[in-house]
Amino acid sequence: MINWKYCIIGAALVVVLGIVLGMVDYGSFIGMFIPGVIVGYLVNDGYKNGAKNGIITGLIGGFILGILIFITIDFNLPPFPNVIYYIFVFALFAAATSAILDAVGGILGSIIRDKI
């Protein structure tokens, strides 16, 4: 079962940590992974539900993060046609990457919750 409260909290964490930790090498990947662990730990319903909630968290947060990152990059580029298309593709790529990382993090978080 999807716990939307934790998914929204996790998506907000993906956006915030992705932007803040994006300043260091591979920091945005760590910023996408940590909220998955937190959501998997909080769900406390087994590793399958931890992965499901992690995927939802990653899709929502990664899409928003992709839009924000591309907009900040786009300010430095000259104007070009079809900018909405490029924003959408970049956001989908960020959402897919974040969903994979958060699913693994959700599994890891639920395993940590079971062992403690």
CYANA upper distance limits for C-alpha pairs under 8 A (distance plus 0.5 A):
  1 MET  CA     49 ASN  CA      6.95
  2 ILE  CA      7 CYS  CA      8.45
  2 ILE  CA     49 ASN  CA      7.73
  2 ILE  CA     52 LYS  CA      7.54
  2 ILE  CA     53 ASN  CA      6.31
  3 ASN  CA      7 CYS  CA      6.86
  3 ASN  CA     43 VAL  CA      7.53
  3 ASN  CA     53 ASN  CA      7.38
  4 TRP  CA      8 ILE  CA      6.55
  5 LYS  CA      9 ILE  CA      6.87
  6 TYR  CA     10 GLY  CA      6.41
  6 TYR  CA     39 VAL  CA      6.50
  6 TYR  CA     42 LEU  CA      7.77
  6 TYR  CA     43 VAL  CA      7.83
  7 CYS  CA     11 ALA  CA      6.52
  7 CYS  CA     39 VAL  CA      7.39
  7 CYS  CA     53 ASN  CA      6.72
  7 CYS  CA     54 GLY  CA      7.91
  7 CYS  CA     56 ILE  CA      7.10
  7 CYS  CA     57 THR  CA      5.37
  8 ILE  CA     12 ALA  CA      6.73
  8 ILE  CA     57 THR  CA      7.32
  9 ILE  CA     13 LEU  CA      6.79
 10 GLY  CA     14 VAL  CA      6.65
 10 GLY  CA     35 PRO  CA      5.71
 10 GLY  CA     36 GLY  CA      7.45
 10 GLY  CA     38 ILE  CA      7.90
 10 GLY  CA     39 VAL  CA      6.62
 10 GLY  CA     57 THR  CA      6.19
 10 GLY  CA     61 GLY  CA      8.02
 11 ALA  CA     15 VAL  CA      6.91
 11 ALA  CA     35 PRO  CA      8.06
 11 ALA  CA     57 THR  CA      5.46
 11 ALA  CA     58 GLY  CA      7.07
 11 ALA  CA     60 ILE  CA      6.41
 11 ALA  CA     61 GLY  CA      4.53
 11 ALA  CA     62 GLY  CA      8.06
 12 ALA  CA     16 VAL  CA      6.73
 12 ALA  CA     61 GLY  CA      6.84
 13 LEU  CA     17 LEU  CA      6.21
 13 LEU  CA     18 GLY  CA      8.37
 13 LEU  CA     31 GLY  CA      8.41
 13 LEU  CA     35 PRO  CA      6.43
 13 LEU  CA     61 GLY  CA      8.25
 14 VAL  CA     18 GLY  CA      6.07
 14 VAL  CA     31 GLY  CA      6.50
 14 VAL  CA     32 MET  CA      5.71
 14 VAL  CA     34 ILE  CA      8.48
 14 VAL  CA     35 PRO  CA      6.51
 14 VAL  CA     57 THR  CA      8.44
 14 VAL  CA     58 GLY  CA      7.81
 14 VAL  CA     61 GLY  CA      5.82
 14 VAL  CA     62 GLY  CA      7.33
 14 VAL  CA     65 LEU  CA      7.93
 15 VAL  CA     19 ILE  CA      6.72
 15 VAL  CA     61 GLY  CA      6.17
 15 VAL  CA     62 GLY  CA      7.57
 15 VAL  CA     64 ILE  CA      7.35
 15 VAL  CA     65 LEU  CA      5.62
 16 VAL  CA     20 VAL  CA      6.61
 16 VAL  CA     31 GLY  CA      8.43
 17 LEU  CA     21 LEU  CA      6.02
 17 LEU  CA     22 GLY  CA      8.19
 17 LEU  CA     28 SER  CA      7.72
 17 LEU  CA     31 GLY  CA      5.05
 17 LEU  CA     32 MET  CA      7.69
 18 GLY  CA     22 GLY  CA      6.05
 18 GLY  CA     27 GLY  CA      7.58
 18 GLY  CA     28 SER  CA      4.98
 18 GLY  CA     29 PHE  CA      7.74
 18 GLY  CA     30 ILE  CA      8.12
 18 GLY  CA     31 GLY  CA      4.94
 18 GLY  CA     32 MET  CA      6.55
 18 GLY  CA     65 LEU  CA      7.54
 19 ILE  CA     23 MET  CA      7.91
 19 ILE  CA     28 SER  CA      7.33
 19 ILE  CA     31 GLY  CA      8.34
 19 ILE  CA     65 LEU  CA      8.07
 19 ILE  CA     69 ILE  CA      8.26
 20 VAL  CA     28 SER  CA      8.45
 20 VAL  CA     31 GLY  CA      8.47
 21 LEU  CA     27 GLY  CA      5.00
 21 LEU  CA     28 SER  CA      6.01
 21 LEU  CA     30 ILE  CA      7.92
 21 LEU  CA     31 GLY  CA      6.50
 22 GLY  CA     26 TYR  CA      7.56
 22 GLY  CA     27 GLY  CA      5.19
 22 GLY  CA     28 SER  CA      4.88
 22 GLY  CA     31 GLY  CA      8.07
 23 MET  CA     27 GLY  CA      7.16
 23 MET  CA     28 SER  CA      8.41
 24 VAL  CA     28 SER  CA      8.43
 26 TYR  CA     30 ILE  CA      7.16
 27 GLY  CA     31 GLY  CA      6.49
 28 SER  CA     32 MET  CA      6.67
 29 PHE  CA     33 PHE  CA      6.68
 29 PHE  CA     98 SER  CA      8.22
 29 PHE  CA    101 LEU  CA      8.19
 30 ILE  CA     34 ILE  CA      6.62
 31 GLY  CA     35 PRO  CA      7.70
 32 MET  CA     36 GLY  CA      7.72
 32 MET  CA     58 GLY  CA      7.78
 32 MET  CA     62 GLY  CA      8.17
 32 MET  CA     98 SER  CA      6.06
 32 MET  CA    101 LEU  CA      6.94
 32 MET  CA    102 ASP  CA      6.99
 33 PHE  CA     37 VAL  CA      7.24
 33 PHE  CA     98 SER  CA      7.91
 33 PHE  CA    101 LEU  CA      5.71
 33 PHE  CA    102 ASP  CA      5.76
 33 PHE  CA    104 VAL  CA      8.30
 33 PHE  CA    105 GLY  CA      6.15
 34 ILE  CA     38 ILE  CA      6.90
 34 ILE  CA    102 ASP  CA      8.13
 34 ILE  CA    105 GLY  CA      7.22
 35 PRO  CA     39 VAL  CA      6.53
 35 PRO  CA    102 ASP  CA      7.40
 35 PRO  CA    105 GLY  CA      7.96
 36 GLY  CA     40 GLY  CA      6.50
 36 GLY  CA     54 GLY  CA      5.56
 36 GLY  CA     57 THR  CA      7.74
 36 GLY  CA     58 GLY  CA      7.99
 36 GLY  CA    101 LEU  CA      7.78
 36 GLY  CA    102 ASP  CA      4.58
 36 GLY  CA    103 ALA  CA      6.97
 36 GLY  CA    104 VAL  CA      7.80
 36 GLY  CA    105 GLY  CA      4.84
 36 GLY  CA    106 GLY  CA      5.17
 36 GLY  CA    109 GLY  CA      7.77
 37 VAL  CA     41 TYR  CA      6.57
 37 VAL  CA     54 GLY  CA      8.48
 37 VAL  CA    102 ASP  CA      7.64
 37 VAL  CA    104 VAL  CA      8.46
 37 VAL  CA    105 GLY  CA      4.73
 37 VAL  CA    106 GLY  CA      5.37
 37 VAL  CA    107 ILE  CA      7.89
 37 VAL  CA    108 LEU  CA      6.56
 37 VAL  CA    109 GLY  CA      4.74
 37 VAL  CA    110 SER  CA      8.14
 38 ILE  CA     42 LEU  CA      6.67
 38 ILE  CA    105 GLY  CA      8.33
 38 ILE  CA    106 GLY  CA      7.81
 38 ILE  CA    109 GLY  CA      6.70
 39 VAL  CA     43 VAL  CA      6.53
 39 VAL  CA     50 GLY  CA      7.49
 39 VAL  CA     53 ASN  CA      7.46
 39 VAL  CA     54 GLY  CA      6.96
 39 VAL  CA    106 GLY  CA      6.65
 39 VAL  CA    109 GLY  CA      7.63
 40 GLY  CA     44 ASN  CA      7.28
 40 GLY  CA     47 TYR  CA      8.01
 40 GLY  CA     49 ASN  CA      8.27
 40 GLY  CA     50 GLY  CA      4.76
 40 GLY  CA     51 ALA  CA      7.49
 40 GLY  CA     53 ASN  CA      7.60
 40 GLY  CA     54 GLY  CA      7.13
 40 GLY  CA    105 GLY  CA      7.39
 40 GLY  CA    106 GLY  CA      4.36
 40 GLY  CA    107 ILE  CA      6.72
 40 GLY  CA    108 LEU  CA      7.58
 40 GLY  CA    109 GLY  CA      4.89
 40 GLY  CA    110 SER  CA      5.29
 41 TYR  CA     50 GLY  CA      7.99
 41 TYR  CA    106 GLY  CA      7.63
 41 TYR  CA    109 GLY  CA      4.81
 41 TYR  CA    110 SER  CA      5.37
 41 TYR  CA    111 ILE  CA      8.36
 41 TYR  CA    112 ILE  CA      7.40
 41 TYR  CA    113 ARG  CA      5.95
 42 LEU  CA    109 GLY  CA      8.48
 42 LEU  CA    110 SER  CA      8.40
 43 VAL  CA     49 ASN  CA      7.92
 43 VAL  CA     50 GLY  CA      6.80
 43 VAL  CA     53 ASN  CA      8.35
 43 VAL  CA    110 SER  CA      7.99
 44 ASN  CA     50 GLY  CA      7.90
 44 ASN  CA    110 SER  CA      6.59
 44 ASN  CA    113 ARG  CA      7.14
 44 ASN  CA    114 ASP  CA      8.31
 45 ASP  CA     49 ASN  CA      6.37
 45 ASP  CA     50 GLY  CA      7.34
 45 ASP  CA    110 SER  CA      7.89
 46 GLY  CA     50 GLY  CA      6.75
 46 GLY  CA    110 SER  CA      6.42
 46 GLY  CA    111 ILE  CA      8.14
 46 GLY  CA    114 ASP  CA      8.37
 47 TYR  CA     51 ALA  CA      6.58
 47 TYR  CA    106 GLY  CA      7.62
 47 TYR  CA    107 ILE  CA      5.36
 47 TYR  CA    108 LEU  CA      8.25
 47 TYR  CA    110 SER  CA      5.73
 47 TYR  CA    111 ILE  CA      7.05
 48 LYS  CA     52 LYS  CA      6.79
 48 LYS  CA    107 ILE  CA      7.64
 49 ASN  CA     53 ASN  CA      6.53
 50 GLY  CA     54 GLY  CA      6.48
 50 GLY  CA    103 ALA  CA      7.83
 50 GLY  CA    106 GLY  CA      5.00
 50 GLY  CA    107 ILE  CA      5.93
 50 GLY  CA    109 GLY  CA      7.79
 50 GLY  CA    110 SER  CA      6.32
 51 ALA  CA     55 ILE  CA      6.61
 51 ALA  CA    102 ASP  CA      7.96
 51 ALA  CA    103 ALA  CA      4.93
 51 ALA  CA    104 VAL  CA      7.23
 51 ALA  CA    105 GLY  CA      8.12
 51 ALA  CA    106 GLY  CA      5.27
 51 ALA  CA    107 ILE  CA      5.77
 52 LYS  CA     56 ILE  CA      6.92
 52 LYS  CA    103 ALA  CA      7.34
 52 LYS  CA    106 GLY  CA      8.32
 53 ASN  CA     57 THR  CA      6.56
 53 ASN  CA    103 ALA  CA      8.08
 53 ASN  CA    106 GLY  CA      7.60
 54 GLY  CA     58 GLY  CA      6.49
 54 GLY  CA     99 ALA  CA      7.28
 54 GLY  CA    102 ASP  CA      5.17
 54 GLY  CA    103 ALA  CA      5.05
 54 GLY  CA    104 VAL  CA      8.19
 54 GLY  CA    105 GLY  CA      7.48
 54 GLY  CA    106 GLY  CA      5.49
 55 ILE  CA     59 LEU  CA      6.61
 55 ILE  CA     98 SER  CA      8.43
 55 ILE  CA     99 ALA  CA      5.05
 55 ILE  CA    100 ILE  CA      7.27
 55 ILE  CA    102 ASP  CA      6.37
 55 ILE  CA    103 ALA  CA      5.55
 56 ILE  CA     60 ILE  CA      6.77
 56 ILE  CA     99 ALA  CA      7.50
 57 THR  CA     61 GLY  CA      6.43
 57 THR  CA     62 GLY  CA      8.49
 57 THR  CA     99 ALA  CA      7.57
 57 THR  CA    102 ASP  CA      7.54
 58 GLY  CA     62 GLY  CA      5.85
 58 GLY  CA     95 ALA  CA      6.65
 58 GLY  CA     96 ALA  CA      8.04
 58 GLY  CA     97 THR  CA      8.40
 58 GLY  CA     98 SER  CA      5.13
 58 GLY  CA     99 ALA  CA      4.42
 58 GLY  CA    100 ILE  CA      7.88
 58 GLY  CA    101 LEU  CA      7.99
 58 GLY  CA    102 ASP  CA      5.97
 58 GLY  CA    103 ALA  CA      8.16
 59 LEU  CA     63 PHE  CA      6.48
 59 LEU  CA     95 ALA  CA      5.16
 59 LEU  CA     96 ALA  CA      7.02
 59 LEU  CA     98 SER  CA      7.04
 59 LEU  CA     99 ALA  CA      5.73
 60 ILE  CA     64 ILE  CA      7.00
 60 ILE  CA     95 ALA  CA      7.50
 61 GLY  CA     65 LEU  CA      6.49
 61 GLY  CA     95 ALA  CA      7.59
 61 GLY  CA     98 SER  CA      8.16
 62 GLY  CA     66 GLY  CA      6.38
 62 GLY  CA     91 ALA  CA      7.52
 62 GLY  CA     92 LEU  CA      8.37
 62 GLY  CA     94 ALA  CA      5.71
 62 GLY  CA     95 ALA  CA      4.42
 62 GLY  CA     96 ALA  CA      7.87
 62 GLY  CA     97 THR  CA      8.04
 62 GLY  CA     98 SER  CA      5.80
 62 GLY  CA     99 ALA  CA      7.78
 63 PHE  CA     67 ILE  CA      6.86
 63 PHE  CA     91 ALA  CA      5.27
 63 PHE  CA     92 LEU  CA      6.54
 63 PHE  CA     94 ALA  CA      6.64
 63 PHE  CA     95 ALA  CA      5.13
 64 ILE  CA     68 LEU  CA      6.80
 64 ILE  CA     91 ALA  CA      7.55
 65 LEU  CA     69 ILE  CA      6.54
 65 LEU  CA     91 ALA  CA      7.74
 65 LEU  CA     94 ALA  CA      7.74
 66 GLY  CA     70 PHE  CA      6.56
 66 GLY  CA     87 ILE  CA      8.22
 66 GLY  CA     90 PHE  CA      6.52
 66 GLY  CA     91 ALA  CA      4.54
 66 GLY  CA     92 LEU  CA      7.90
 66 GLY  CA     93 PHE  CA      8.20
 66 GLY  CA     94 ALA  CA      5.73
 66 GLY  CA     95 ALA  CA      7.58
 67 ILE  CA     71 ILE  CA      6.61
 67 ILE  CA     87 ILE  CA      6.63
 67 ILE  CA     88 PHE  CA      7.91
 67 ILE  CA     90 PHE  CA      7.82
 67 ILE  CA     91 ALA  CA      5.83
 68 LEU  CA     72 THR  CA      6.84
 69 ILE  CA     73 ILE  CA      6.74
 70 PHE  CA     74 ASP  CA      6.32
 70 PHE  CA     87 ILE  CA      6.74
 70 PHE  CA     90 PHE  CA      7.60
 70 PHE  CA     91 ALA  CA      8.37
 71 ILE  CA     75 PHE  CA      7.07
 71 ILE  CA     87 ILE  CA      8.18
 72 THR  CA     76 ASN  CA      8.18
 73 ILE  CA     77 LEU  CA      7.60
 74 ASP  CA     78 PRO  CA      8.34
 82 ASN  CA     86 TYR  CA      7.20
 83 VAL  CA     87 ILE  CA      6.69
 84 ILE  CA     88 PHE  CA      6.61
 85 TYR  CA     89 VAL  CA      6.70
 86 TYR  CA     90 PHE  CA      6.52
 87 ILE  CA     91 ALA  CA      6.53
 88 PHE  CA     92 LEU  CA      6.65
 89 VAL  CA     93 PHE  CA      6.71
 90 PHE  CA     94 ALA  CA      6.71
 91 ALA  CA     95 ALA  CA      6.53
 92 LEU  CA     96 ALA  CA      6.63
 93 PHE  CA     97 THR  CA      6.71
 94 ALA  CA     98 SER  CA      6.49
 95 ALA  CA     99 ALA  CA      6.44
 96 ALA  CA    100 ILE  CA      6.84
 97 THR  CA    101 LEU  CA      6.84
 98 SER  CA    102 ASP  CA      6.37
 99 ALA  CA    103 ALA  CA      6.47
100 ILE  CA    104 VAL  CA      6.95
101 LEU  CA    105 GLY  CA      6.64
102 ASP  CA    106 GLY  CA      6.32
103 ALA  CA    107 ILE  CA      6.79
104 VAL  CA    108 LEU  CA      6.74
105 GLY  CA    109 GLY  CA      6.47
106 GLY  CA    110 SER  CA      6.66
107 ILE  CA    111 ILE  CA      6.72
108 LEU  CA    112 ILE  CA      6.67
109 GLY  CA    113 ARG  CA      6.71
110 SER  CA    114 ASP  CA      6.70
111 ILE  CA    115 LYS  CA      6.72
112 ILE  CA    116 ILE  CA      6.77
